[in-house]
Amino acid sequence: MPTIQDKYLHLLKDLVAIPSVSAQRRHLPETAQLIARAFIELGGQVAVDNTYFAPLVIAQFHSPKPDAKTLLIYNHYDVQPAEPLDLWESDPWQLRQAGDFLFGRGVNDDKGNLTARITALAQYLDEFDVLPVNITFIVEGAEESASLHLDDYLAKHPDLQADLTIWESGNKNSQGQLEIIGGNKGIVTFNISSQTGQDDLHSSWAGIINSATWRLIAGLNCLRAQTGQIQIPNFNQTAQKPNQRELDLVNQIPFNRQELAQSLGLDAGQLTQLSDQELKYRLYFEPTLNIEGFASGYQGPGVKTILPHQASAKLDVRLVPGMTPQVVLDQIRTQLNQAGFTDLIIEETLSQLGYRSDMSNENILKVIDQAQNIYPTPPVIMPTSAGTGPMAYVHDAIPAPIVGFGVGNSQSRDHAPNENIRLTDYQEHIQLMKALIASYQ
């Protein structure tokens, strides 16, 4: 007879089979409906809000205790595109098991985390019938597109509340330790473009005419030093400084320059020349300035000797909590102007704020205690990740501490070909979620 875990692994198979790519606005409503049906079958009070292009699923499971606390569980059902398809060892839209591993687009980010949590709830209800804590799931469909309209959705549901929010996902590190994370950086993405004429010119003019390409390169170079240091005055002046506990937690993260370079497939010289402690501080507590892409001139086969009249670059800044997108863009504009690049055009494309939890909050400490009982090695406690997510949106609407952990491993390959999880990690996550629910008795 199939077990409860088998049942929801089949749900995971069905979810992976749906290419719910929010960037392409594909298959989002049917994915939301599939998840909603699973919650209804489990006895939840379910609402599907389809006001915007990616429906929001809200499922509430109530405890009979009049003073019960509430766990909010945030997940998302949208995924990144699967391309390049030729780098996958199997169809990305078919869940494949190979030994202890499951492969498929979204199996870690984020559909596997969602089904593991539903499994934990179903197993607990099967064993004990009633919950000691209220549980509310919110499952959005646009996380991979900067959670577009999540804040609008949350504003429509002001009755949502919680004592603790469990975030979407998380991984084990390369040493096999579960990472428990309490925050993330924000982001602002934008384009900077240059135009130096009406048409491309013959490249023989290059000795006396600056192309748009060189113009843009020069402008970008005034923003960042070769050492990686951002050269914009007072750039992180408003950034929230880490407290001593946050510094101590980050300094305890297993972090070795050589191992990091190896895990990322880099030569160690490609890392900025800082100590391990300085690298960690910059990674977790300082903003970034990155060029995502650059386009100019002829890109076809062979040679076309032109002097391009247009050039554009896509950039992003990872924002430390306290930093705001508009202020950052204003600072970049001022820096370009003062360096003589008033002609370069800046266009914002998307943004999110950053957030960090107080890792000494009693509800977060409860998660840490339960993880120490479930996992064979002690977890690593991280006040923030280096990446971005909509934690600030959720916290602004539902002001509870947020903590993230999940089913992934250090080589889960989120957003890349051959995305994967291990079944043993999946099962440990189920046990942790069940133990966390039981701890509220």
Secondary structure, 3 states (H helix, E strand, C coil): CCCHHHHHHHHHHHHHCCCCEHHHCCCHHHHHHHHHHHHHHCCCEEEEECCCCCCEEEEEECCCCCCCCEEEEEEECCECCCCCHHHCCCCCCCCEEECCEEECCCCCCCHHHHHHHHHHHHHHHHHHCCCCCEEEEEEECCHHHCCCCHHHHHHHCCCCCCCEEECCCCEECCCCCEEEECEEEEEEEEEEEEECCCCCEEHHHHHCCCCHHHHHHHHHHCCECCCCCECCCCCCCCCCCCCHHHHHHHHCCCCCHHHHHHHCCCCHHHCCCCCHHHHHHHHHHCCCCEEEEEEECCCCCCCCCEECCEEEEEEEEEECCCCCHHHHHHHHHHHHHHCCCCCCEEEEEEEECCEECCCCCHHHHHHHHHHHHHCCCCCEEECCCCCECCHHHHHHHCCCCEEECCCECCCCCCCCCCCEEEHHHHHHHHHHHHHHHHCCC
